[in-house]
């Protein structure tokens, strides 16, 4: 699992660069007051709909939950394919937000064209690409070129776009405490990153699992979904995700010593979620807990533990909470002899032929 060759070199470099990339992205948008100006152009008292594909859809889930918490406005997440295949289910009026790392993803671009062209709805896009199709379609666009990647899988682009959308929400909701917390976040995460890195490497070195489960609630459910996808993409392993308390209602039948259950613990639901952690540990599953601050119950029930120790509001910790899952997927892939830079059956951008 050691990096004695160039296998996976882009992916691991991009994961470890996340705190610095966040700093660059937030600074890029801060001086001219770009986010406040953008917020003032967009309608109020309207539902926000975050739209994406794959990782970008999971980002949309975390962003929608964050938006409601930080602004008090209604928000939901929708896959781009739903806009195209079942447009009658799309809420109107609304403020759509299209999320695409490359800006070329066919379904995201087509959804933007449908919303702007057929429905006459002004859209907001966020992307890491330059001079892309989605920029030409969307009425407004946030560009984060610092967060773009060479690797196929999304890592720093996911967390950077999430933090910027959260920053827009906090600006709109006049949450100065949140914005102050975001400014401190990169340095705080960087200070703990090596410890997180070593914990995950140790976990993967000591164990091989048949099944990986990721659990989270609220804004952390999208983080659980994305963590699940990182393990699938980079290691071709079987992985699932659920809301933490929902895991009790049937899915816990899969728990065994060959199952790694990762708990992304929130502050709001901490006690209820820890009770599930204790229950799963008693059933014989291997447990991995990611939390801002662990108590005695967590330390007793978690076989592996990452404490973020961040001095930031709860929702601001979502981006940092996905890094352990990214590292888990990366090192599990290396252990299986795979190259995380070039996942099987995947391409960096999903671009469909006309009529497909």
N, C-alpha and C positions, 0 to 999 in steps of 0.2 A: 504493500500500500504506500510505500514511500515514493516520492517523486524522483526516481532515479532516471527517468526518461522524460520525453516531452509529451507523453500521453496525458491528456487532460490539462495541459498547462494553461490554456486560455480560461477554462472554467474556474480553476482554483484561483487564478490571479484575479478574475473578476469578482469572485465571492469575497476574497480578502480585501479587495479595493472598495467595498461598499461604503464604509464610513467616509472615506475621502471623496467618493463620488457624490454622496449625499451633500456634503459640504459645498462642493462645486455647484451642484444643481440649485441648492437653496440660495447661494450667493448670486448666482446668475439672475435669479428672479427678484431678488430683494431690493437692490439700489433704486431702480426706477419706479418702484411701486407697481410693477406689472400685474401682480395678482389682485391688488385692490382695484386697479383700473378695470381689469377684466371682470371682477365681481360686480362692479357698478353697471356694466353693460348688459349683464344677464338678468333675466326676470326673477322676481321674488314671488313668494306665495304660490309656488308651482312645484310639482313633483320632479325630482331629478332621477334620470334613468342612466345608469352606467352600463356600457355595452362593450363586450370584448369576446375573444375566442381563446380557449385554452387557458394558459397562465393569465392572460389579460382579462378573462372572465372571472377568474378567482380574485384577481386584483379588484375587479369591479365589485365583487361581493364585499371585500374588506372596505373599499372606498365608500360604498353605499351605506354600510353600517356606521362608518366614521362620520359621514356627512350628516346623517340624522342626529347623531349624538352631539356634534359640534355646532350645528346650525338650527336644529329643531325643525328642519324642513323634511318632508317626506322624500324617501329615496328607495330605489330598488336596483337590483342587478339583473341583466338580461343577456343571454348569449346572442351574438349578432345573427346567428341562424334563425332564431325565433322571430326577429324583426322581419326577416325575409320570407319565412315559410308560414308564419301565423301572424301577419300584421294586424289582424283584428283583435289580438290580445294586447297590442301595444297601447300603453296609456296615452291619452291626449286630453288636454294639452300637457306638455312636459318639457323639460330641458334635457336633451340627450347629451351624453358624454361618450365619445368613441375612444377606446383605448387600443393602441396598436404600437408595439415596439418599432416595427419597421416602417409603418405607414403604408405598406403595400398589401397587407392581408386582405384577400379578395372579399371575404364576407363582411369585414368591417368597412371597407371602402364602399361596397354595394349597399350596406345599411345606411351609410352616410348619404349616398346618392338618392336612395329612396326617401329618406327623411327630408333632405333639403329640396330635392326636385319634385317629388310627387306630393308630399304633405306640406311643403313650405315651412318646415320647422328648422330654425337656426340651430346648428349643432356646434358643440365644442369638441375638439380632438386633442389628444395628448399623445405624443410620439417622440421617439429618439432619433428618427431618421431626418434627413434633410432633403428638401425639394421632392416630396413624396406625393402620391396620388391623393392621400387623405387630406393633406394640407390644401390641395386645390379645390376640394369639395366643401370642407367644413368652413363655417362662417368665422370661427375663432379657433386658434390652435396654440397649444403650449409645446414648445420644442425643448428637448433635453438631450442634445447631442453628447454631452459628457457621459451619459449613462448607457450609451450604445455598447454592444458587445460583439466579439468575434465568434464566440461559442454559439452553438445551436440553441441551448437552453437559456431561458431567461433567469437571471439572478439579480445583478445590480440594477437592471432596467426595471424589474418588478418593484423592488423596494424604493427606488428613486421616484418612479411615477406615483407610487402610493403616497410617499411623503409629500410630494408637491400637491397632489389632490387634497390631502389632509390640510396642508398649509392654506390652500384656497378656501377650504371649508372654515378653518379657524379665522381667516381674514374676514370672511363673510359673516361669521358669527361673533366677531369682536372678541375672540378668545386669546387675549394677550398672553395668558399663562401658558397656553398650548404653544403659541409661537415662540415664546421664550424657551420652553422645553425642547422644541425642535432644534433651536440653535445650539443647545448643549449636547444634543443626542450624538452627533458623529464622534466627538472626542470621548464620550462615555462608552460608546460601543467599541471603539478602537481599543480602549484600555482593557476591555474584558475579552476581546476577540481571540487572543491566543489561548486563554483558558478554555473557552468554548470549543475551539479547534481541537485541542488535545483531548477533551472529554469525548468528542464524537469519534476521533481516531481510535481511542481506547475501546469504545463500545464496539466498533466494527471489527477491530482486531480480535476481540475475545469471543464474538458471537456471530452465528449465521442464522438467519430467520427465514421461515417459510412465508410469513405474512407480516405486513407492516400496517399499523392502524394509527391514524392521527385524529385527535379530538380537540375541539375548540368551540367556544360560544361567542355570540356577538361578532365584533370585528375580527375575532380570532378564528372564526369558522372558515373564512376565506383563506386565512393563513394555514389552517390545517389542510384545506383543499390543495393549496399550492405546495405544501410540504409533501403531501401524498404524491403529487405529480412529479416532483423532483426525483423521488425514489423510483417511480415508474420509468421516467425518461432516461435517467443516467445509469440505472442498474438493471433495468428490465425485470424488476421484482414485482410481486403482487402486492398492491397497497390499496388501502381504503381510507375514507375519512367520514366522520360523523360529528354531529353536535354531541358534546360530552355527555349530557344526561340522556340523550337518545340511545347511547350505546348500551344502556341497561335493557332497552326494550327489544330484545331479540338478538342484536349483533354480538352481545357478549358470549354467545354460544361458541364463538370461534377462539376464545381465549385458551392459550396453552403455553407451555414453555417455549414453543417455536414461534410465538407471536410477540412482536415488539409493539407495545401500545404507548404512543407518545401523547402526553397531555400538555397542551398549551394553556396554562392556567391563567385565568383572568383575575383581576382584583374584585370586580363587581360580583362575580359568582364563585369566589374562591372557596368558601366552605362547602358549598354543594358539589363543586367539581372535585375537591379533595376527597370527599366521601366516596366518589366513584373511583378515584385512584386507589383508595384503601380497599375497596371491594374487588377491584381487578387484581391487585397484588395478592389478595387472599385466594383468588381463583387460580393462581399459579402463572399468570402472565409476566413477562419481562416488561418493566416499566421505565419510561424515560420522561422526566418532568422538566418543562421549561417554564420558569416563573420569574417574576421580578424579585421576590423575596420569599424564601422557603421557611416554613415553620417546622416544628418537631414531627408533625404528622406526615408532611411531605418527605422529610429526610428519612423517615422510617419506611415509607412505602415506595420510594423511587429507587430503582436499581441504579439509575444514572440521573444526574441532575445538572441543569444549567441555570444558574441564577444571573439574571441580567443586571440587577442592582442599578437601575436607571432612575435618575432624578428627573422624571418627565411624567406628564399625565398618562393615564392608562392607555388611551387610544394611540398615543405617540409611540408606544412600545411594540406595536404590531409589526412594523418593518423589521425590527431587531429579532423578533420571535421566529421569523422564517429562516434565519441564517443556519440554525442547527439542522433543520430539515434539508437545506441545500447541501451542507457538508455531509450529512448522512447519505444522501443520494450519491454524492461524488465518491466517497470512500467505499461504499458498497459496490459501486460500479467498478472501481479499480480492483477490488478484491475478487470480483467475478471475471477479471481479465478483459473488461470492456473499456472503451475510450469515451469518457463523458463529453468530450468535445464533439464527438460524432455519434450521437445516439442512433440505435438501429431503427430503420424505417422512417426517420424524421428528417425534415429539412428546416432551415432557419426561418423560412417564410412559407406560409401556405398560400400559394397563388393558383387559382383554378383556371382552367381554360374556359373560354366563352361557352355558355350553354351547359356546363357541367354542374 
